[in-house]
Amino acid sequence: MKNLIHRTTLASLTALVAAGAALTAAEPVQPRQASAEFQRLTSLVGTWKGTTDMGQGPIEIVSQYRLIAGGSVLEEKVFVGTPNEMTTVYFDKNGKLALTHYCVFGNRPGRVLETADAKTMKFAFDETCGINPKKESHMHALSLTFVDTDTLTASCRAFIDGKELPENPTTMKRVKP
């Protein structure tokens, strides 16, 4: 009889914990107040197309942006489904916009917002990201210019084998649903 009571109590507690977890999982998370710059980046959610040159002639580039982690992170994916697929995540770090770029070079350079005005955001290399900029090939800096609500120009500064490459701005247009 004791064993039956014990199993019944255990089953009831398990059901109660599971129900509580299900209710909690369904409740929306209240994100922290985002920086004005992060809020501005959320306008990029959707798909964008353009042409870029990564050193071997012009190719089409498609960027997909979506909010994740309860709206606290903007995820950007480029070259989806190809060997060159890369992901960049934008987030607030100590109240300031930052990003981590998961690169085709096999590393993850970080950048922090350096300046922002009505049209442009400039990100500088984050010295704390763990990359030796003199030895590792990496994307070093990024500039985003909001030309209008449907046009974005991105310009990256890359270092390959310790040498800075010229910037190649890429203009992309929003793909209408």
Secondary structure, 3 states (H helix, E strand, C coil): CHHHHHHHHHHHHHHHHHHHHHHHHHCCCCCCCCCHHHHHHHHHCEEEEEEEECCCCEEEEEEEEEEEHHHCEEEEEECCCCCCCEEEEEEEECCEEEEEEECCCCCCCEEEEEEECCCEEEEEECHHHCCCCCCCCEEEEEEEEEEECCEEEEEEEEEECCEECCCCCEEEEECCC
